[in-house]
Amino acid sequence: MKTLDYIALVLVVIGAINWGLIGFLNFDLVRVIFGDMTFVSRVIYALVGIAGLYALSFFGRLRNE
């Protein structure tokens, strides 16, 4: 389970960096690298979103420790 946690955390950080670039510089790194809403970019956005939802479970696990 720890490996899945690290993968989710990396994806959430990638998403946070991308959103920061969009907010501060109006620059979408995923779009620049993979194209505007291509299949690959949509998969990346979906994986980052799923990782964000999975990361919500971190709060419950922190409370239990």
PDB file of N, CA, C and O in Angstrom, chain B, residues numbered from 101:
ATOM      1  N   MET B 101       0.824  -1.194   0.000  1.00  0.00           N
ATOM      2  CA  MET B 101       0.000   0.000   0.000  1.00  0.00           C
ATOM      3  C   MET B 101       0.864   1.252   0.000  1.00  0.00           C
ATOM      4  O   MET B 101       0.460   2.295  -0.515  1.00  0.00           O
ATOM      5  N   LYS B 102       2.053   1.146   0.579  1.00  0.00           N
ATOM      6  CA  LYS B 102       2.912   2.312   0.655  1.00  0.00           C
ATOM      7  C   LYS B 102       3.340   2.778  -0.740  1.00  0.00           C
ATOM      8  O   LYS B 102       3.471   3.979  -0.975  1.00  0.00           O
ATOM      9  N   THR B 103       3.556   1.849  -1.656  1.00  0.00           N
ATOM     10  CA  THR B 103       3.939   2.216  -3.025  1.00  0.00           C
ATOM     11  C   THR B 103       2.828   3.015  -3.692  1.00  0.00           C
ATOM     12  O   THR B 103       3.088   4.014  -4.362  1.00  0.00           O
ATOM     13  N   LEU B 104       1.595   2.574  -3.506  1.00  0.00           N
ATOM     14  CA  LEU B 104       0.459   3.297  -4.071  1.00  0.00           C
ATOM     15  C   LEU B 104       0.355   4.703  -3.476  1.00  0.00           C
ATOM     16  O   LEU B 104       0.006   5.655  -4.174  1.00  0.00           O
ATOM     17  N   ASP B 105       0.659   4.825  -2.191  1.00  0.00           N
ATOM     18  CA  ASP B 105       0.644   6.144  -1.554  1.00  0.00           C
ATOM     19  C   ASP B 105       1.674   7.073  -2.191  1.00  0.00           C
ATOM     20  O   ASP B 105       1.380   8.240  -2.447  1.00  0.00           O
ATOM     21  N   TYR B 106       2.873   6.565  -2.447  1.00  0.00           N
ATOM     22  CA  TYR B 106       3.915   7.391  -3.060  1.00  0.00           C
ATOM     23  C   TYR B 106       3.554   7.786  -4.488  1.00  0.00           C
ATOM     24  O   TYR B 106       3.788   8.923  -4.899  1.00  0.00           O
ATOM     25  N   ILE B 107       2.984   6.852  -5.243  1.00  0.00           N
ATOM     26  CA  ILE B 107       2.568   7.170  -6.617  1.00  0.00           C
ATOM     27  C   ILE B 107       1.499   8.252  -6.593  1.00  0.00           C
ATOM     28  O   ILE B 107       1.556   9.206  -7.369  1.00  0.00           O
ATOM     29  N   ALA B 108       0.524   8.101  -5.702  1.00  0.00           N
ATOM     30  CA  ALA B 108      -0.543   9.103  -5.597  1.00  0.00           C
ATOM     31  C   ALA B 108       0.035  10.452  -5.194  1.00  0.00           C
ATOM     32  O   ALA B 108      -0.372  11.485  -5.726  1.00  0.00           O
ATOM     33  N   LEU B 109       0.976  10.452  -4.264  1.00  0.00           N
ATOM     34  CA  LEU B 109       1.566  11.708  -3.820  1.00  0.00           C
ATOM     35  C   LEU B 109       2.337  12.392  -4.940  1.00  0.00           C
ATOM     36  O   LEU B 109       2.263  13.612  -5.084  1.00  0.00           O
ATOM     37  N   VAL B 110       3.071  11.628  -5.729  1.00  0.00           N
ATOM     38  CA  VAL B 110       3.800  12.201  -6.864  1.00  0.00           C
ATOM     39  C   VAL B 110       2.825  12.806  -7.870  1.00  0.00           C
ATOM     40  O   VAL B 110       3.056  13.906  -8.372  1.00  0.00           O
ATOM     41  N   LEU B 111       1.745  12.099  -8.166  1.00  0.00           N
ATOM     42  CA  LEU B 111       0.761  12.622  -9.114  1.00  0.00           C
ATOM     43  C   LEU B 111       0.079  13.880  -8.580  1.00  0.00           C
ATOM     44  O   LEU B 111      -0.194  14.806  -9.344  1.00  0.00           O
ATOM     45  N   VAL B 112      -0.196  13.922  -7.293  1.00  0.00           N
ATOM     46  CA  VAL B 112      -0.808  15.117  -6.708  1.00  0.00           C
ATOM     47  C   VAL B 112       0.158  16.293  -6.782  1.00  0.00           C
ATOM     48  O   VAL B 112      -0.259  17.417  -7.061  1.00  0.00           O
ATOM     49  N   VAL B 113       1.437  16.051  -6.536  1.00  0.00           N
ATOM     50  CA  VAL B 113       2.431  17.123  -6.627  1.00  0.00           C
ATOM     51  C   VAL B 113       2.547  17.618  -8.070  1.00  0.00           C
ATOM     52  O   VAL B 113       2.631  18.823  -8.306  1.00  0.00           O
ATOM     53  N   ILE B 114       2.553  16.700  -9.030  1.00  0.00           N
ATOM     54  CA  ILE B 114       2.586  17.100 -10.441  1.00  0.00           C
ATOM     55  C   ILE B 114       1.376  17.962 -10.773  1.00  0.00           C
ATOM     56  O   ILE B 114       1.501  18.981 -11.452  1.00  0.00           O
ATOM     57  N   GLY B 115       0.205  17.553 -10.294  1.00  0.00           N
ATOM     58  CA  GLY B 115      -1.002  18.344 -10.524  1.00  0.00           C
ATOM     59  C   GLY B 115      -0.927  19.715  -9.873  1.00  0.00           C
ATOM     60  O   GLY B 115      -1.363  20.709 -10.453  1.00  0.00           O
ATOM     61  N   ALA B 116      -0.369  19.768  -8.658  1.00  0.00           N
ATOM     62  CA  ALA B 116      -0.243  21.050  -7.962  1.00  0.00           C
ATOM     63  C   ALA B 116       0.715  21.980  -8.697  1.00  0.00           C
ATOM     64  O   ALA B 116       0.456  23.178  -8.811  1.00  0.00           O
ATOM     65  N   ILE B 117       1.813  21.434  -9.192  1.00  0.00           N
ATOM     66  CA  ILE B 117       2.757  22.250  -9.957  1.00  0.00           C
ATOM     67  C   ILE B 117       2.095  22.770 -11.221  1.00  0.00           C
ATOM     68  O   ILE B 117       2.253  23.939 -11.572  1.00  0.00           O
ATOM     69  N   ASN B 118       1.354  21.907 -11.909  1.00  0.00           N
ATOM     70  CA  ASN B 118       0.683  22.330 -13.132  1.00  0.00           C
ATOM     71  C   ASN B 118      -0.348  23.426 -12.837  1.00  0.00           C
ATOM     72  O   ASN B 118      -0.428  24.414 -13.567  1.00  0.00           O
ATOM     73  N   TRP B 119      -1.138  23.252 -11.768  1.00  0.00           N
ATOM     74  CA  TRP B 119      -2.125  24.280 -11.422  1.00  0.00           C
ATOM     75  C   TRP B 119      -1.455  25.575 -10.994  1.00  0.00           C
ATOM     76  O   TRP B 119      -1.961  26.660 -11.280  1.00  0.00           O
ATOM     77  N   GLY B 120      -0.324  25.470 -10.312  1.00  0.00           N
ATOM     78  CA  GLY B 120       0.418  26.680  -9.960  1.00  0.00           C
ATOM     79  C   GLY B 120       0.914  27.422 -11.191  1.00  0.00           C
ATOM     80  O   GLY B 120       0.852  28.650 -11.250  1.00  0.00           O
ATOM     81  N   LEU B 121       1.408  26.673 -12.173  1.00  0.00           N
ATOM     82  CA  LEU B 121       1.847  27.301 -13.422  1.00  0.00           C
ATOM     83  C   LEU B 121       0.686  27.962 -14.151  1.00  0.00           C
ATOM     84  O   LEU B 121       0.830  29.046 -14.716  1.00  0.00           O
ATOM     85  N   ILE B 122      -0.464  27.299 -14.133  1.00  0.00           N
ATOM     86  CA  ILE B 122      -1.641  27.881 -14.786  1.00  0.00           C
ATOM     87  C   ILE B 122      -2.055  29.165 -14.060  1.00  0.00           C
ATOM     88  O   ILE B 122      -2.343  30.179 -14.696  1.00  0.00           O
ATOM     89  N   GLY B 123      -2.081  29.112 -12.739  1.00  0.00           N
ATOM     90  CA  GLY B 123      -2.529  30.267 -11.967  1.00  0.00           C
ATOM     91  C   GLY B 123      -1.579  31.453 -12.035  1.00  0.00           C
ATOM     92  O   GLY B 123      -2.022  32.591 -12.183  1.00  0.00           O
ATOM     93  N   PHE B 124      -0.289  31.202 -11.929  1.00  0.00           N
ATOM     94  CA  PHE B 124       0.673  32.301 -11.880  1.00  0.00           C
ATOM     95  C   PHE B 124       1.141  32.766 -13.253  1.00  0.00           C
ATOM     96  O   PHE B 124       1.364  33.958 -13.466  1.00  0.00           O
ATOM     97  N   LEU B 125       1.289  31.834 -14.179  1.00  0.00           N
ATOM     98  CA  LEU B 125       1.893  32.176 -15.466  1.00  0.00           C
ATOM     99  C   LEU B 125       0.986  31.931 -16.673  1.00  0.00           C
ATOM    100  O   LEU B 125       1.377  32.202 -17.808  1.00  0.00           O
ATOM    101  N   ASN B 126      -0.232  31.416 -16.428  1.00  0.00           N
ATOM    102  CA  ASN B 126      -1.141  31.065 -17.510  1.00  0.00           C
ATOM    103  C   ASN B 126      -0.464  30.097 -18.488  1.00  0.00           C
ATOM    104  O   ASN B 126      -0.568  30.248 -19.705  1.00  0.00           O
ATOM    105  N   PHE B 127       0.229  29.102 -17.926  1.00  0.00           N
ATOM    106  CA  PHE B 127       1.003  28.143 -18.707  1.00  0.00           C
ATOM    107  C   PHE B 127       0.624  26.734 -18.274  1.00  0.00           C
ATOM    108  O   PHE B 127       0.911  26.337 -17.144  1.00  0.00           O
ATOM    109  N   ASP B 128      -0.020  25.970 -19.161  1.00  0.00           N
ATOM    110  CA  ASP B 128      -0.437  24.604 -18.874  1.00  0.00           C
ATOM    111  C   ASP B 128       0.628  23.650 -19.407  1.00  0.00           C
ATOM    112  O   ASP B 128       0.697  23.399 -20.610  1.00  0.00           O
ATOM    113  N   LEU B 129       1.450  23.127 -18.517  1.00  0.00           N
ATOM    114  CA  LEU B 129       2.570  22.271 -18.904  1.00  0.00           C
ATOM    115  C   LEU B 129       2.101  20.971 -19.554  1.00  0.00           C
ATOM    116  O   LEU B 129       2.720  20.510 -20.513  1.00  0.00           O
ATOM    117  N   VAL B 130       1.034  20.379 -19.057  1.00  0.00           N
ATOM    118  CA  VAL B 130       0.520  19.135 -19.631  1.00  0.00           C
ATOM    119  C   VAL B 130       0.070  19.371 -21.075  1.00  0.00           C
ATOM    120  O   VAL B 130       0.337  18.551 -21.953  1.00  0.00           O
ATOM    121  N   ARG B 131      -0.602  20.474 -21.311  1.00  0.00           N
ATOM    122  CA  ARG B 131      -1.059  20.796 -22.662  1.00  0.00           C
ATOM    123  C   ARG B 131       0.113  21.023 -23.595  1.00  0.00           C
ATOM    124  O   ARG B 131       0.081  20.593 -24.748  1.00  0.00           O
ATOM    125  N   VAL B 132       1.151  21.697 -23.108  1.00  0.00           N
ATOM    126  CA  VAL B 132       2.317  21.974 -23.942  1.00  0.00           C
ATOM    127  C   VAL B 132       3.041  20.678 -24.309  1.00  0.00           C
ATOM    128  O   VAL B 132       3.467  20.510 -25.452  1.00  0.00           O
ATOM    129  N   ILE B 133       3.181  19.772 -23.357  1.00  0.00           N
ATOM    130  CA  ILE B 133       3.929  18.539 -23.609  1.00  0.00           C
ATOM    131  C   ILE B 133       3.106  17.534 -24.424  1.00  0.00           C
ATOM    132  O   ILE B 133       3.625  16.934 -25.364  1.00  0.00           O
ATOM    133  N   PHE B 134       1.831  17.346 -24.071  1.00  0.00           N
ATOM    134  CA  PHE B 134       1.043  16.261 -24.651  1.00  0.00           C
ATOM    135  C   PHE B 134      -0.052  16.712 -25.608  1.00  0.00           C
ATOM    136  O   PHE B 134      -0.713  15.869 -26.215  1.00  0.00           O
ATOM    137  N   GLY B 135      -0.260  17.995 -25.759  1.00  0.00           N
ATOM    138  CA  GLY B 135      -1.278  18.483 -26.686  1.00  0.00           C
ATOM    139  C   GLY B 135      -2.549  18.880 -25.973  1.00  0.00           C
ATOM    140  O   GLY B 135      -2.780  18.520 -24.818  1.00  0.00           O
ATOM    141  N   ASP B 136      -3.375  19.637 -26.693  1.00  0.00           N
ATOM    142  CA  ASP B 136      -4.606  20.167 -26.128  1.00  0.00           C
ATOM    143  C   ASP B 136      -5.693  19.102 -26.154  1.00  0.00           C
ATOM    144  O   ASP B 136      -6.282  18.822 -27.198  1.00  0.00           O
ATOM    145  N   MET B 137      -5.951  18.513 -24.990  1.00  0.00           N
ATOM    146  CA  MET B 137      -6.984  17.494 -24.788  1.00  0.00           C
ATOM    147  C   MET B 137      -6.844  16.294 -25.723  1.00  0.00           C
ATOM    148  O   MET B 137      -7.837  15.775 -26.234  1.00  0.00           O
ATOM    149  N   THR B 138      -5.616  15.863 -25.937  1.00  0.00           N
ATOM    150  CA  THR B 138      -5.394  14.599 -26.628  1.00  0.00           C
ATOM    151  C   THR B 138      -5.737  13.470 -25.669  1.00  0.00           C
ATOM    152  O   THR B 138      -6.002  13.706 -24.490  1.00  0.00           O
ATOM    153  N   PHE B 139      -5.730  12.257 -26.173  1.00  0.00           N
ATOM    154  CA  PHE B 139      -6.040  11.114 -25.325  1.00  0.00           C
ATOM    155  C   PHE B 139      -5.051  11.014 -24.168  1.00  0.00           C
ATOM    156  O   PHE B 139      -5.449  10.755 -23.032  1.00  0.00           O
ATOM    157  N   VAL B 140      -3.776  11.214 -24.446  1.00  0.00           N
ATOM    158  CA  VAL B 140      -2.745  11.101 -23.413  1.00  0.00           C
ATOM    159  C   VAL B 140      -2.921  12.186 -22.346  1.00  0.00           C
ATOM    160  O   VAL B 140      -2.818  11.895 -21.154  1.00  0.00           O
ATOM    161  N   SER B 141      -3.182  13.412 -22.748  1.00  0.00           N
ATOM    162  CA  SER B 141      -3.356  14.485 -21.768  1.00  0.00           C
ATOM    163  C   SER B 141      -4.602  14.249 -20.926  1.00  0.00           C
ATOM    164  O   SER B 141      -4.606  14.551 -19.732  1.00  0.00           O
ATOM    165  N   ARG B 142      -5.650  13.719 -21.525  1.00  0.00           N
ATOM    166  CA  ARG B 142      -6.861  13.416 -20.758  1.00  0.00           C
ATOM    167  C   ARG B 142      -6.602  12.316 -19.747  1.00  0.00           C
ATOM    168  O   ARG B 142      -7.121  12.365 -18.632  1.00  0.00           O
ATOM    169  N   VAL B 143      -5.802  11.319 -20.122  1.00  0.00           N
ATOM    170  CA  VAL B 143      -5.446  10.249 -19.188  1.00  0.00           C
ATOM    171  C   VAL B 143      -4.637  10.822 -18.022  1.00  0.00           C
ATOM    172  O   VAL B 143      -4.861  10.458 -16.868  1.00  0.00           O
ATOM    173  N   ILE B 144      -3.704  11.713 -18.326  1.00  0.00           N
ATOM    174  CA  ILE B 144      -2.895  12.329 -17.265  1.00  0.00           C
ATOM    175  C   ILE B 144      -3.780  13.133 -16.325  1.00  0.00           C
ATOM    176  O   ILE B 144      -3.650  13.010 -15.107  1.00  0.00           O
ATOM    177  N   TYR B 145      -4.678  13.954 -16.864  1.00  0.00           N
ATOM    178  CA  TYR B 145      -5.594  14.718 -16.013  1.00  0.00           C
ATOM    179  C   TYR B 145      -6.455  13.780 -15.162  1.00  0.00           C
ATOM    180  O   TYR B 145      -6.683  14.049 -13.983  1.00  0.00           O
ATOM    181  N   ALA B 146      -6.929  12.687 -15.750  1.00  0.00           N
ATOM    182  CA  ALA B 146      -7.757  11.732 -15.005  1.00  0.00           C
ATOM    183  C   ALA B 146      -6.955  11.066 -13.893  1.00  0.00           C
ATOM    184  O   ALA B 146      -7.460  10.912 -12.781  1.00  0.00           O
ATOM    185  N   LEU B 147      -5.709  10.667 -14.172  1.00  0.00           N
ATOM    186  CA  LEU B 147      -4.880  10.032 -13.147  1.00  0.00           C
ATOM    187  C   LEU B 147      -4.574  10.985 -12.007  1.00  0.00           C
ATOM    188  O   LEU B 147      -4.574  10.583 -10.844  1.00  0.00           O
ATOM    189  N   VAL B 148      -4.315  12.238 -12.329  1.00  0.00           N
ATOM    190  CA  VAL B 148      -4.059  13.239 -11.281  1.00  0.00           C
ATOM    191  C   VAL B 148      -5.319  13.441 -10.440  1.00  0.00           C
ATOM    192  O   VAL B 148      -5.234  13.571  -9.219  1.00  0.00           O
ATOM    193  N   GLY B 149      -6.479  13.468 -11.080  1.00  0.00           N
ATOM    194  CA  GLY B 149      -7.734  13.609 -10.339  1.00  0.00           C
ATOM    195  C   GLY B 149      -8.012  12.419  -9.435  1.00  0.00           C
ATOM    196  O   GLY B 149      -8.427  12.594  -8.289  1.00  0.00           O
ATOM    197  N   ILE B 150      -7.789  11.218  -9.936  1.00  0.00           N
ATOM    198  CA  ILE B 150      -7.978  10.015  -9.119  1.00  0.00           C
ATOM    199  C   ILE B 150      -6.994  10.002  -7.961  1.00  0.00           C
ATOM    200  O   ILE B 150      -7.351   9.639  -6.840  1.00  0.00           O
ATOM    201  N   ALA B 151      -5.744  10.402  -8.233  1.00  0.00           N
ATOM    202  CA  ALA B 151      -4.740  10.460  -7.167  1.00  0.00           C
ATOM    203  C   ALA B 151      -5.139  11.469  -6.100  1.00  0.00           C
ATOM    204  O   ALA B 151      -4.922  11.234  -4.912  1.00  0.00           O
ATOM    205  N   GLY B 152      -5.722  12.589  -6.515  1.00  0.00           N
ATOM    206  CA  GLY B 152      -6.189  13.579  -5.546  1.00  0.00           C
ATOM    207  C   GLY B 152      -7.299  13.027  -4.668  1.00  0.00           C
ATOM    208  O   GLY B 152      -7.315  13.259  -3.460  1.00  0.00           O
ATOM    209  N   LEU B 153      -8.216  12.304  -5.267  1.00  0.00           N
ATOM    210  CA  LEU B 153      -9.287  11.694  -4.478  1.00  0.00           C
ATOM    211  C   LEU B 153      -8.733  10.633  -3.532  1.00  0.00           C
ATOM    212  O   LEU B 153      -9.168  10.528  -2.385  1.00  0.00           O
ATOM    213  N   TYR B 154      -7.774   9.847  -4.016  1.00  0.00           N
ATOM    214  CA  TYR B 154      -7.152   8.839  -3.170  1.00  0.00           C
ATOM    215  C   TYR B 154      -6.390   9.500  -2.019  1.00  0.00           C
ATOM    216  O   TYR B 154      -6.374   8.978  -0.904  1.00  0.00           O
ATOM    217  N   ALA B 155      -5.762  10.638  -2.286  1.00  0.00           N
ATOM    218  CA  ALA B 155      -4.985  11.334  -1.262  1.00  0.00           C
ATOM    219  C   ALA B 155      -5.874  11.838  -0.122  1.00  0.00           C
ATOM    220  O   ALA B 155      -5.379  12.097   0.975  1.00  0.00           O
ATOM    221  N   LEU B 156      -7.151  11.976  -0.363  1.00  0.00           N
ATOM    222  CA  LEU B 156      -8.066  12.356   0.722  1.00  0.00           C
ATOM    223  C   LEU B 156      -8.035  11.324   1.847  1.00  0.00           C
ATOM    224  O   LEU B 156      -8.270  11.661   3.007  1.00  0.00           O
ATOM    225  N   SER B 157      -7.747  10.072   1.505  1.00  0.00           N
ATOM    226  CA  SER B 157      -7.681   9.028   2.533  1.00  0.00           C
ATOM    227  C   SER B 157      -6.493   9.224   3.465  1.00  0.00           C
ATOM    228  O   SER B 157      -6.469   8.650   4.553  1.00  0.00           O
ATOM    229  N   PHE B 158      -5.501  10.028   3.062  1.00  0.00           N
ATOM    230  CA  PHE B 158      -4.355  10.303   3.932  1.00  0.00           C
ATOM    231  C   PHE B 158      -4.813  10.974   5.224  1.00  0.00           C
ATOM    232  O   PHE B 158      -4.256  10.706   6.289  1.00  0.00           O
ATOM    233  N   PHE B 159      -5.810  11.830   5.145  1.00  0.00           N
ATOM    234  CA  PHE B 159      -6.299  12.536   6.332  1.00  0.00           C
ATOM    235  C   PHE B 159      -6.852  11.567   7.362  1.00  0.00           C
ATOM    236  O   PHE B 159      -6.596  11.711   8.558  1.00  0.00           O
ATOM    237  N   GLY B 160      -7.608  10.584   6.903  1.00  0.00           N
ATOM    238  CA  GLY B 160      -8.148   9.597   7.832  1.00  0.00           C
ATOM    239  C   GLY B 160      -7.072   8.750   8.455  1.00  0.00           C
ATOM    240  O   GLY B 160      -7.162   8.393   9.630  1.00  0.00           O
ATOM    241  N   ARG B 161      -6.042   8.417   7.677  1.00  0.00           N
ATOM    242  CA  ARG B 161      -4.957   7.600   8.218  1.00  0.00           C
ATOM    243  C   ARG B 161      -4.092   8.398   9.176  1.00  0.00           C
ATOM    244  O   ARG B 161      -3.558   7.831  10.129  1.00  0.00           O
ATOM    245  N   LEU B 162      -3.936   9.691   8.953  1.00  0.00           N
ATOM    246  CA  LEU B 162      -3.167  10.519   9.881  1.00  0.00           C
ATOM    247  C   LEU B 162      -3.867  10.630  11.221  1.00  0.00           C
ATOM    248  O   LEU B 162      -3.229  10.637  12.274  1.00  0.00           O
ATOM    249  N   ARG B 163      -5.168  10.717  11.167  1.00  0.00           N
ATOM    250  CA  ARG B 163      -5.958  10.847  12.399  1.00  0.00           C
ATOM    251  C   ARG B 163      -5.870   9.567  13.225  1.00  0.00           C
ATOM    252  O   ARG B 163      -5.902   9.624  14.454  1.00  0.00           O
ATOM    253  N   ASN B 164      -5.759   8.408  12.562  1.00  0.00           N
ATOM    254  CA  ASN B 164      -5.712   7.126  13.266  1.00  0.00           C
ATOM    255  C   ASN B 164      -4.346   6.829  13.861  1.00  0.00           C
ATOM    256  O   ASN B 164      -4.230   5.972  14.738  1.00  0.00           O
ATOM    257  N   GLU B 165      -3.312   7.519  13.402  1.00  0.00           N
ATOM    258  CA  GLU B 165      -1.957   7.216  13.905  1.00  0.00           C
ATOM    259  C   GLU B 165      -1.665   7.896  15.205  1.00  0.00           C
ATOM    260  O   GLU B 165      -0.573   7.741  15.752  1.00  0.00           O
TER     261      GLU B 165
END
